[in-house]
Amino acid sequence: STVVTLRYHVHMAGQVPGHDPLANEDSEARYFNYYRTNFTPRVFLDGTNVPGTEGGMVDAERVNQGLTTIITQLLEEKSDVSIDLTAIRQDDVVQISCEAILFPAPGRPGTGDFEDNVRLRLVLAESGVNFHAYNGIRHHDMVARKLLGGDNGVAPQGEKVEWRGSVDVEELRTELP
């Protein structure tokens, strides 16, 4: 019932001035190793590249209309996964707990165990970043800053997959460019 938009900033050849100051190692690992692409901009829904979403600001209305149609269809699909996520910030530390459980579905063999290739991928994102990017965008929301559990994600253990930990925001600020 919810759409979460994340922006992975990456260093790309030909950018002015040649790099993206919002890029970081985690974003690049996700973009280049998981999505396996070298081109921006790209749009992925549920981890799959959406053809026809490339282009600049002049293409935004056309791309948005197409994405709205696809997302509306995806939101109508039922999920057999339940996710319990909490994130609490106290001072500069964010305590995070996430657990995903797969419920057995009729017609699907097994006891409710996740398939081996499923991964829980958690991203700590920053909203409200003001930066005049080379593409003309000045305000950036949901900029990926850290991948919790690494760029390969967290593997399931039977019928659930979980991650618990904390992030020191001040420490993260010193790690980021």
Residue pairs with C-beta under 8 A, 6 or more apart in sequence:
1 75
3 71
3 75
4 142
5 141
5 142
6 123
6 125
6 142
6 144
7 125
7 140
7 141
7 142
7 143
7 144
8 27
8 28
8 30
8 31
8 144
9 20
9 22
9 23
9 24
9 27
9 140
9 143
9 144
10 20
10 23
10 27
10 28
10 31
10 32
10 40
11 19
11 20
11 23
11 28
12 20
12 38
12 39
12 40
15 134
16 134
17 134
20 133
20 134
21 131
21 177
22 129
22 131
22 133
22 140
22 143
22 177
23 177
24 144
24 145
24 146
24 175
24 176
24 177
26 144
26 145
26 146
26 147
26 151
27 144
27 145
29 147
29 151
30 121
30 144
30 147
30 151
31 37
32 38
33 151
34 47
34 151
35 42
35 44
35 47
35 49
37 49
39 54
41 53
41 54
41 55
41 135
42 49
42 53
42 54
43 49
43 50
43 53
43 63
43 67
44 50
45 67
45 70
45 71
45 74
46 74
50 66
50 67
50 70
52 63
52 66
53 63
53 66
53 67
55 62
55 63
56 135
57 135
57 136
57 137
80 102
80 103
80 104
80 105
80 108
81 100
81 101
81 102
81 103
82 100
82 101
82 103
83 98
83 99
83 100
84 97
84 98
84 99
84 100
84 101
85 96
85 97
85 98
85 99
86 95
86 96
86 97
86 98
87 94
87 95
87 96
87 97
88 94
88 95
89 95
89 169
92 168
92 169
92 170
92 171
93 166
93 167
93 168
93 169
94 124
94 166
94 167
94 169
95 166
96 122
96 124
96 148
96 163
96 164
96 165
96 166
96 167
97 162
97 163
97 164
98 120
98 122
98 162
98 163
98 164
99 160
99 161
99 162
100 120
100 156
100 160
100 161
100 162
101 112
101 159
101 160
102 112
102 113
102 114
102 156
102 159
102 160
103 112
104 110
104 111
104 112
111 159
112 159
113 156
113 158
113 159
114 156
114 158
114 159
114 160
114 161
116 155
116 156
118 155
118 156
118 161
119 152
119 153
119 154
119 155
119 156
119 161
120 149
120 153
120 154
120 156
120 161
120 162
120 163
121 147
121 149
121 153
121 154
122 147
122 148
122 149
122 154
122 163
123 144
123 145
123 146
123 147
123 148
124 144
124 145
124 146
124 147
124 148
124 167
124 172
125 142
125 143
125 144
125 145
126 142
126 143
126 145
127 141
127 142
127 143
128 139
128 141
129 139
129 140
129 141
129 143
130 138
130 139
130 140
131 138
131 140
132 138
133 140
145 172
145 176
146 167
146 172
148 163
148 165
148 167
149 163
154 161
154 162
154 163
155 161
